[in-house]
Amino acid sequence: MQRKVHAQGGMGSSALALLLVAVAGLVLALPLPQVTRPRHVHATLLVLGAAQYNGHPSPAFRQRLDRALALYRAGGVRHIVVSGGVGTGDRYSEGAVGRLYLSRRGVPLGMLNAETRSRTTLENLQDSRPLLLGKAGLESVTLVTDEAHAPRALALARATGLKADVSSVPLGAGQWRYRLREKLALLAYTVLGVGSRE
């Protein structure tokens, strides 16, 4: 009798695992919502943080910073905020690393701010808010992030009261885990309003 119960329990676990794999595969196969890139960006950019390694931006972070740099060089950008705190075991914050990266490439320090406490997308947006304040109140802002992160980042920005659009950078091939995570996080936010932990 005990063997039968264990066998049924094992089959139940296998079925659950297969179901989870199938759901993950379905979510991964679904396309992310497309976010239209604005023709003209706002005068203020908010670069959302990504990993940095010992004071140097990761390739993903560097792509975001390079997009902000290109937008600045195209003209019209007067203020750039780079957001992101210190990760576990790190010595440098993403915000400070990004600010230094842009300043070394010709963006005047007076146009740059770093938000250095946040660990999640929602915290990026909330903790950067004081740095986005202009003389006439809260400015409109163009978020700079990657294409997989863009739909959720834009939804969270608007939910926090920011007048925002987004200029996203493409992701290279692969990175299916990251794409899946963003799709699941966007689904959780859309259905359940969950977004504060990512």
N, C-alpha and C positions, 0 to 999 in steps of 0.2 A: 504494500500500500504506500509506504514511504517512497519507494522508487518511482511509483507512478506520479506522486505529487511533485517530486523533484524533476521528473521528465517534463511534466506540464509547465512547471516554473521555468525550466530551461527553454522550452518552446516559446513561452510567453515573452521571455527576455529577447530571444532571437527575433520574434515578430516585431517587437517594439523597436529594436535596433534597425531592422529593415524598413520599418515605417519612417523612422527618423532620417535614414539615408535617403529614402524616396522624397520626403518633404524637402530636405536640404537640396537635393538635385533639382526639384521643381522650382524652388526659390531661386537657385543659381541660374536656371534656364530662363527665368523671366527677365525681361529687360528692365533696367532702372529707368525711372521717368527722366525724360530729357529736359535739361534746364537750358533755356535759350540764353546765349551769351549776349550781353548788352552791346549795342552799337557804340555807345558812349558811356564810359565808366564814370562813376561819381568822383568827386575831388578827393574823397577819403577812401583808402583801401584798408581792409582788415585781412591780413594774411593769417590763416588759421594754422596753428602749429602742427608739426610732425616731428619725428625723431631727429635728434642730433647726437653725434658721436664725438665725445671729448672736445666740444667746442666747434665742431664742423657739422653743417647740415647734412642729413641723410640725402640720398638721391631724390626721394620723394619730396622732402622739404625744400631742397635746392630748386626743384622744378617750380614750386609755388613761389619762391623768392624771385626766381628769374622771370616769372610772369609779371609779378609786381614791378620789377625793374623795367621790363619792356613797356608796361603801361605808363610808368613814370616818364620814361624817355620819349614816349609818344606825345606827351604834353597833357596838361589839364589836371594832373594829380598834384595835390598840395600837402597831403598828409598821409602817412602810412603807419599803421599800427601792426606790429607783429606779436602774435599771441601764443603763449605756451609756457608752462611751468617746468619745474625740475622733475625728471622721471626718477624712478627708483634706482639708486646707485649712481646717479649722474651728479656732476659737479656744476653743470651749466644749465641755464634755462633755455628753452626753445626760443622764447621771445628775445632774450639778450643775444643769442647766437645769430638769429635772423636780422636783428637790428645792425649788428656789427658787419654781417655779410653785405647788406645793402649799402651801408656807409662806405665800405671799402670799394664799392663799385660806383661811387659818385653821387649817391643820394645824400643831400645835406642832413647833418645830424638834427638840425632844427625842424626838419620835416618828419623825423622818425620818433616813434614811441615804442616801448616794449612792455607788454603785459607779461608778468613772470610768475604768476601763482597758479594758473588754471591747469587742470589735468583732463578735462573732458570738453567736448564741443560746446555744451551748454555753458560751462564755466568760461571757456574762451570768449563767448559772446557776452556773458554777464560781467565778467571782470574787466573786459575791454571797454565796456560802456562809458565809464568816466573819461577815458582817453579819447573817445569819439565825440565828446561834447564840444560844440563850437560856440562862438559868442552869441549866436542866435538860437541856441538850444541844440538838440541832437541833430547831427547832420545825417544825410543819406549816406549809405556806405556800400561799396562793392566788396564782396567777400572774394578772397582768392584761395582756392583749394583744388582738389582733384575732382574729376568727373564722377567718380563713385560716391564721394562724400558730399558733393554739391547739393543734391536734392534734400537730404536731411539737414544739412547746415543751413540752407535757405529757409526751410520750414521752421526750424528752431529760431532763427534770427527774426523772422516775421512774428512768431509767437511771443517773443520777448519785446516786441514793440519797435524793432528796428525797421526803417525803410531801406530795404536791401535788395540788391541783385547779386549775381555771382559771375565771376570770370574764372572758368575752370580750366585745368590743364589735363591733357589726356593721360590715361594709364597705359603702361606698356602691356605686352602680352602676358598672360598668366595672372598671378596675384588673385587666384580664385578664392582663397580664404578671406582676403580683405574685401573682395566684392561681395561674397556671401554675408560677411559680418555686417557690411553697410546695408545690404538689402534687408536682412533680418532686423537691424536696428530701425530702419525706416518703416518697416512693417509694424514693429512694436510701437513706434511713435504714432503712426497713423491710426492704428486700431485702438491702442490702449493709452495713448498720450504719454508713453514712456520715452524719456530722452535724457534724463538728468544723469544717468550713469555711464553714458558713452561719450 
